[in-house]
């Protein structure tokens, strides 16, 4: 009995001594430490652990494993208050650390990051998470210091790692945090533990390429924005194509909140609202409000007028079931002309031309396109716009060809896929202009530009150009390739027979037609073409039988042949 009493007194004195040795700042500093609870996709608890605040506006540090796979997380502070994790600000899976921001209605108690590395032998204080006032810190020494990440540090500490203390902060004698306690891979946790430098964790950030980082993708909680305004804009641009509309909307809201005087933020968010507004008219009001705000705060108002015009124009092109207020092509014209009244930039002129083109005011659109083509904005696209407009105006086809020549001349050689649409379009226009050899060469250039990745339709079109350019063997080869790629398309077999007929290969043409009739015995055109071949072979009786069969199957084009050869 006396022995037990003595032990009780000894432990009591030891606890009193430990509390007495703790610096005065410990009680306040412990309020920066909190518990973290993470949740999975079904909102079931995934993990629990610790973390601590390093800024009064809620920036905090913890271990990456705790948040990996989480869709939601909350922290519980020393007073038992819950606060949600609002955004992930950086992560490193190798060193198992994460930085995030907690949403708080008021300032939180935060630890100050130590600005210098700790020396071997320096005092170290491990602060636990606790809602109890009587739980003190664990005191130890810095045993070893190594360098990581260039200028940051990793610490080995002479200190017991107690249960549930992973990711708690380690401070120096002044209460500045220099490390975050990590899980120990060794067996000895009674005398040694490890901590990654707090400055290293703080250096983790969101960059313009962070959308593709595996560590960040593995955490399904919203990500924060990069630290600088310019990088944040680039990040938004990339997020617009790599995230869901919902995630992108949250990022836009964050950007506007963080940079309320940035015009681009309002314009981009307006564009997102308009995209959503195709199915939800209430979103359109938000978009219109953002555009008004952008116009109000902008120093360069012509750019805002331009973006408003472009947005209204794109909205109208989407053919909305119900037009939003006065968002018509005429409204878009008013806005783009307001932009030009301030600064008549070529890009503004181009957009006005596009709007007029859509309104079928071709002459006015053509004049504007030609005006752009005399500026440094001239490009394959601007010359193509002019050529297409001139074609719709039913102008001389040679003028259209000349514009398409200027279009292709501006394409970089050797031609790439960027040039391929213009080559294909010039080939079509050359065919209309009866410039068949030029069309054939354009098809050849297109084939090279797309590295031979073409389909049966391409071979058919090039065959037509080759045939009319009297390049008969090439025509035969191309139509044969079209059949190879689409063997059930009987029109290709009919075309092959026509080419054979053209070069006097009548028996070969009949063979091709018989193959077509095996596929479809009711293919009337095949009988008509077969009859024409038989006429050339002086097989009048067989020809008339073929013509009769074509007529029986509904081919009206055969009547003149019957009248000429079978009466």
PEQUIKA-V479869 format. One record per helix or strand of 2 or more residues. SS is the DSSP state (hx for helix, st for strand). FROM is the first residue (numbers start at 1). LEN is the number of residues. If there is no record, write none. Layout:
# PEQUIKA-V479869
ss=(SS SS)
from=(FROM FROM)
len=(LEN LEN)
This chain:
# PEQUIKA-V479869
ss=(hx hx st st st hx st st st st st st st st st hx hx hx hx hx hx hx hx hx hx hx hx hx hx hx hx hx hx hx hx hx hx)
from=(2 26 33 45 59 64 72 82 97 123 138 152 169 177 192 198 210 214 229 245 263 281 301 329 346 362 380 397 417 436 456 472 490 506 524 540 556)
len=(20 7 7 9 4 4 5 11 6 4 11 7 3 6 6 6 3 4 14 14 15 17 17 14 13 11 13 13 16 14 13 14 13 14 13 13 10)
